[in-house]
Amino acid sequence: MGERARWLALRSVPWREGVGWPVVAVEGVALLAIGLFMVFRPDDAGDVTRTLLGAALLVLSLQQISNAFRNPGHPFVPFQMLRGGIGATVGLLVALQPLLPAVTFSAGAARIVLGVGLLVVGAIGLAGLLTARNADRVQLEAVVSSALTIGFGFVLLAGNGGRAPLLGWVIAIAGLGLLLYATVLALGRRRPRVPVNR
């Protein structure tokens, strides 16, 4: 049971085993581009970043729901379904906000909905971890993921445009880290494997 939970949690991180270096490189380029956009265009960064976060939350939530359907017996499944449903709803609302009239759903309302949604999604993730405690090594990664989700929620709720450049640098550095990791993966795959005689 612990290995199955570990597999579920590690399925969506870029450093998971079996991920090709091009996928990690694309993730790194995307983070680097978003981070630099936030640094150099902080006035425009709020709307774009919020929409991208909403779209990412929608996609990740749909992936969680799909994973839950594939593993119906796991004790974390009810939490995964609840987390995925709330995340998908919030993500869809926030991603579509630029298309809606400001009277119906303003940018400020979208920021609050996304912030509260991230807080709830992170809290449900932590509650699910308490229920599925028998998953040995998955605890740390899942706790960090839920804590970061809650942290992003707090940043959005307390946020103003003044923090965009600092957050942009953090995101850009994370993107560079993924690009370096993609390089390590690419170089590691090009090296010929030497058989070990035992």
Summary of the structure (lengths in Angstrom):
residues: 198
radius of gyration: 18.6
end to end distance: 32.8
largest distance: 71.8
contacts: 635
relative contact order: 0.18
helix: 79%
strand: 0%
